[in-house]
Amino acid sequence: MTYISDNIKKLGLILPENVSVVAVSKTRSSEEVLLAYKAGQRVFGENRVQELISKKKLLPEDIRWHLIGHLQSNKVKQIVSEVAVIESVDSIRLLSAISDEALKNGLSVDCLLQVHISTEETKFGFLNFEIEKENWTAVAESLPGIRICGLMGMASFTDDSERIRTEFRSLTALFRSTRDRCFKDKPCFREISMGMSGDWKIAVEEGSTIIRVGTLIFGERIKHI
């Protein structure tokens, strides 16, 4: 599986310095993750709480784990002490639950606000107007167990590159307006997590600081018959 190492090196050569990579390791084996780790990758993303926890027990301690999938409130207690970043916070209620649990563990958890930027109804996230109307300064000050570090979004699953570009551009504009309105004096609010294996180039062109890629690193998943 030397291609994993090769893919990571290629990404490192072509990505701007301000863009970091979350290697999406969902359904990948611990052995594959370890190969990526040995090639220099240190940040990995999982969609499911239990899969993340199971892999974390088997892999090097200095891996930074991101939860990138939908988080149910009843799983908050399990995940808070296991991750570096929760990218998929889609409600203030969930943000509050994470903060409460983090405080019990003496932690401060970095979180991204997930925004529903696609035309698909199946995706989770705040709507644009919900981000725009909220006083995030007050929210952040009332929840000392978390740090709001930016926004995350997923574009529509489509071959229409202009639609994808428009959706990414809207997230960047929302990030900038939210930063200027609520986080001007908070350098921690700096991340725009958008772009996956099929659309990461457009995302980077439109201002992404974090791309979440799996196939681009690990190759296509093998379908079992």
MOFENKA-V739151 format. One record per residue. N is the residue number from 1. PSI is psi in radians with two decimals (999 if undefined). OMEGA is omega in radians with two decimals (NA if undefined). Layout:
BEGIN
N_PSI_OMEGA / N_PSI_OMEGA
END
This chain:
BEGIN
1_0.70_3.13 / 2_-0.32_-3.14 / 3_-0.47_3.10 / 4_-0.84_3.10 / 5_-0.76_3.14 / 6_-0.74_-3.11 / 7_-0.70_3.12 / 8_-0.73_3.13 / 9_-0.72_3.12 / 10_-0.77_3.13 / 11_-0.75_-3.13 / 12_-0.54_-3.11 / 13_-0.50_-3.02 / 14_-0.27_-3.11 / 15_2.48_3.02 / 16_2.70_-3.08 / 17_-0.46_-3.08 / 18_0.04_-3.12 / 19_2.18_3.11 / 20_2.83_-3.04 / 21_2.23_2.92 / 22_2.02_3.11 / 23_1.97_-3.08 / 24_1.93_-3.00 / 25_0.23_3.13 / 26_2.36_-3.10 / 27_-0.03_3.09 / 28_2.65_-3.12 / 29_2.80_3.06 / 30_-0.55_3.12 / 31_-0.71_3.11 / 32_-0.74_3.11 / 33_-0.72_-3.13 / 34_-0.64_3.09 / 35_-0.74_3.10 / 36_-0.69_3.10 / 37_-0.78_-3.13 / 38_-0.39_3.10 / 39_0.01_3.06 / 40_-0.13_3.14 / 41_2.32_-3.09 / 42_-0.14_-3.11 / 43_2.20_-3.10 / 44_2.59_-3.11 / 45_2.39_3.10 / 46_2.59_3.12 / 47_-0.54_-3.02 / 48_2.40_-3.09 / 49_-0.87_-3.04 / 50_-0.65_3.13 / 51_-0.69_3.11 / 52_-0.84_-3.10 / 53_-0.73_-3.13 / 54_-0.77_-3.13 / 55_-0.66_-3.10 / 56_-0.62_-3.13 / 57_-0.43_-3.03 / 58_-0.13_-2.95 / 59_2.88_-3.07 / 60_2.52_-3.03 / 61_-0.36_-3.08 / 62_0.12_3.01 / 63_2.36_3.03 / 64_2.05_-3.08 / 65_2.32_3.02 / 66_2.32_2.95 / 67_2.09_-3.05 / 68_-0.07_3.12 / 69_2.98_-3.13 / 70_2.30_-3.12 / 71_2.11_3.06 / 72_2.57_-3.09 / 73_-0.59_-3.10 / 74_-0.06_3.10 / 75_-0.06_-3.07 / 76_-0.77_-3.10 / 77_-0.63_-3.10 / 78_-0.57_-2.91 / 79_-0.41_-2.98 / 80_-0.75_-3.09 / 81_0.03_-3.06 / 82_-0.25_-2.99 / 83_2.73_3.02 / 84_-0.65_-3.10 / 85_2.41_2.93 / 86_1.92_-3.04 / 87_-0.21_-2.90 / 88_0.76_3.11 / 89_2.04_-3.01 / 90_0.24_3.05 / 91_2.70_3.09 / 92_-0.57_3.10 / 93_-0.76_3.11 / 94_-0.71_3.10 / 95_-0.72_3.13 / 96_-0.72_3.13 / 97_-0.69_3.11 / 98_-0.77_3.13 / 99_-0.81_-3.13 / 100_-0.79_-3.10 / 101_-0.65_3.11 / 102_-0.76_3.14 / 103_-0.66_3.10 / 104_-0.51_-3.11 / 105_0.13_-3.13 / 106_0.60_-3.05 / 107_2.87_2.90 / 108_2.10_-3.02 / 109_2.25_3.07 / 110_2.32_-3.10 / 111_2.58_2.96 / 112_2.52_3.08 / 113_2.08_3.14 / 114_2.26_-3.11 / 115_2.35_3.13 / 116_1.68_-3.09 / 117_-0.19_-3.06 / 118_2.99_3.09 / 119_-0.03_-3.11 / 120_2.43_-3.09 / 121_-0.22_-3.04 / 122_-0.26_-3.08 / 123_2.55_3.11 / 124_2.98_3.01 / 125_2.81_3.01 / 126_2.58_2.94 / 127_2.74_-3.09 / 128_-0.80_-3.06 / 129_-0.47_3.10 / 130_-0.65_3.06 / 131_-0.73_-3.06 / 132_-0.60_-3.05 / 133_-0.32_-3.02 / 134_2.49_3.03 / 135_1.55_-3.05 / 136_-0.39_3.04 / 137_-0.84_3.14 / 138_-0.70_3.13 / 139_-0.86_-3.11 / 140_-0.70_-3.13 / 141_-0.47_-3.12 / 142_-0.15_-3.08 / 143_1.42_-3.05 / 144_-0.15_3.14 / 145_0.01_-3.14 / 146_2.80_2.94 / 147_2.18_3.07 / 148_2.01_-2.96 / 149_0.00_3.12 / 150_-2.81_-3.08 / 151_2.68_3.07 / 152_2.53_3.09 / 153_2.75_3.10 / 154_2.25_-3.14 / 155_2.88_3.08 / 156_2.58_3.08 / 157_1.62_-3.02 / 158_2.79_3.04 / 159_-0.02_-3.12 / 160_1.66_-3.06 / 161_-0.52_3.14 / 162_-0.64_3.07 / 163_-0.76_3.11 / 164_-0.78_-3.13 / 165_-0.75_3.13 / 166_-0.72_-3.14 / 167_-0.75_3.09 / 168_-0.71_-3.13 / 169_-0.64_3.13 / 170_-0.62_3.12 / 171_-0.70_3.11 / 172_-0.73_3.11 / 173_-0.71_3.12 / 174_-0.71_3.09 / 175_-0.85_-3.08 / 176_-0.74_-3.13 / 177_-0.63_3.12 / 178_-0.71_3.09 / 179_-0.83_-3.10 / 180_-0.54_-3.08 / 181_-0.65_-2.95 / 182_-0.30_-3.01 / 183_0.50_-3.06 / 184_-0.65_-3.10 / 185_0.35_-3.12 / 186_1.62_-3.11 / 187_-0.28_3.13 / 188_-0.41_3.14 / 189_1.56_-2.99 / 190_-0.04_-2.99 / 191_2.39_2.95 / 192_1.82_-3.10 / 193_1.80_3.11 / 194_2.58_-3.13 / 195_2.18_3.10 / 196_-2.96_-2.99 / 197_-0.58_-3.08 / 198_-0.29_-3.03 / 199_0.29_-3.03 / 200_-0.57_-3.11 / 201_-0.75_3.10 / 202_-0.74_-3.13 / 203_-0.77_3.14 / 204_-0.72_3.10 / 205_-0.51_-3.09 / 206_0.15_2.98 / 207_0.14_3.13 / 208_2.48_3.02 / 209_-0.21_3.09 / 210_2.21_2.98 / 211_2.54_-3.11 / 212_1.80_-3.00 / 213_2.36_3.11 / 214_-1.10_-3.12 / 215_-0.64_-3.12 / 216_-0.48_3.13 / 217_-0.86_-3.00 / 218_-0.16_-3.07 / 219_3.10_-3.14 / 220_2.51_3.07 / 221_2.46_3.10 / 222_2.16_3.12 / 223_2.18_3.13 / 224_2.30_-3.14 / 225_999_NA
END
